Amino acid sequence: MSNGNKNSYDSEYLQQRISQLQTLKTNLTDIVKKTEDLKASIESNYKGAASTGLTESFTPLEGHLKLVIDFCDVTMNFINLTDAESQAIDGASGNSVSTLAK
């Protein structure tokens, strides 16, 4: 698997992807917080059915955003594991080659 000239198991490349996912997660978390603030503002400014209808309309959006945030977490964990595994394999391969060279 490659990205241009970069091997996708290159640690630097993987860490860049993690950084991008972390930025995405931070931005989405901020959107969720602002959505919750907006819902609270609606509830304080509108009473009764109008308030309920307006705030409930945000529920699907929040659900989708939280799923993407969870996806970011899972993907970052997977990339970290892939990076650690590839470093371990590279280390083991390097040790085998150096042992054979002796």
C-alpha positions as CSV (number, residue, x, y, z in Angstrom):
1,M,0.0,0.0,0.0
2,S,1.4,3.3,-0.9
3,N,0.7,7.0,-1.1
4,G,2.7,8.5,-3.9
5,N,6.3,7.6,-3.0
6,K,5.5,7.2,0.6
7,N,4.9,3.7,2.1
8,S,1.6,3.8,4.0
9,Y,3.3,2.0,6.8
10,D,5.9,4.8,7.2
11,S,5.7,6.0,10.8
12,E,5.9,9.7,9.8
13,Y,3.1,9.3,7.3
14,L,0.9,7.4,9.8
15,Q,1.5,10.1,12.5
16,Q,0.5,12.8,10.0
17,R,-2.8,10.9,9.4
18,I,-3.3,10.7,13.2
19,S,-2.8,14.4,13.5
20,Q,-5.3,15.1,10.8
21,L,-7.9,12.8,12.5
22,Q,-7.2,14.5,15.8
23,T,-7.9,17.9,14.2
24,L,-11.1,16.5,12.6
25,K,-12.2,15.1,16.0
26,T,-11.5,18.4,17.8
27,N,-13.5,20.3,15.2
28,L,-16.4,17.9,15.3
29,T,-16.4,17.9,19.1
30,D,-16.5,21.7,19.0
31,I,-19.5,21.5,16.6
32,V,-21.3,19.1,19.0
33,K,-20.7,21.6,21.9
34,K,-22.0,24.5,19.9
35,T,-25.0,22.4,18.9
36,E,-25.7,21.7,22.5
37,D,-25.3,25.4,23.4
38,L,-27.7,26.3,20.6
39,K,-30.3,23.7,21.9
40,A,-30.0,25.2,25.4
41,S,-30.5,28.7,24.0
42,I,-33.6,27.6,22.0
43,E,-35.0,26.0,25.2
44,S,-34.5,29.2,27.1
45,N,-36.0,31.4,24.4
46,Y,-38.9,29.2,23.2
47,K,-41.4,27.5,25.4
48,G,-43.4,24.3,25.1
49,A,-43.9,22.5,21.8
50,A,-41.9,25.0,19.7
51,S,-38.8,24.4,21.9
52,T,-39.2,20.7,21.8
53,G,-39.6,20.5,18.1
54,L,-36.7,22.7,17.4
55,T,-34.3,21.0,19.8
56,E,-35.3,17.5,18.7
57,S,-34.4,18.5,15.1
58,F,-30.8,18.6,16.2
59,T,-30.8,15.0,17.6
60,P,-30.0,13.2,14.3
61,L,-27.2,15.7,13.6
62,E,-25.6,15.2,17.0
63,G,-25.9,11.4,16.5
64,H,-24.1,11.5,13.2
65,L,-21.4,13.8,14.5
66,K,-20.8,11.6,17.5
67,L,-20.5,8.5,15.2
68,V,-17.8,10.3,13.1
69,I,-16.0,11.3,16.3
70,D,-16.1,7.6,17.4
71,F,-14.8,6.6,13.9
72,C,-11.9,9.0,14.3
73,D,-11.0,7.4,17.7
74,V,-11.2,3.9,16.3
75,T,-9.2,4.9,13.2
76,M,-6.5,6.6,15.3
77,N,-6.2,3.5,17.5
78,F,-5.9,1.3,14.4
79,I,-3.2,3.5,12.8
80,N,-1.3,3.5,16.1
81,L,-1.5,-0.3,16.3
82,T,-0.4,-0.6,12.6
83,D,2.5,1.8,13.2
84,A,3.6,-0.1,16.3
85,E,3.3,-3.5,14.5
86,S,5.2,-2.3,11.5
87,Q,8.0,-0.9,13.7
88,A,8.1,-4.2,15.6
89,I,8.3,-6.2,12.3
90,D,11.0,-3.8,10.9
91,G,12.9,-4.2,14.2
92,A,12.6,-8.0,14.0
93,S,13.6,-8.0,10.4
94,G,16.6,-5.8,11.1
95,N,17.7,-8.0,13.9
96,S,17.4,-11.1,11.7
97,V,19.5,-9.5,9.0
98,S,22.1,-8.3,11.4
99,T,22.3,-11.8,12.9
100,L,22.7,-13.4,9.5
101,A,25.4,-10.9,8.6
102,K,27.6,-12.0,11.6
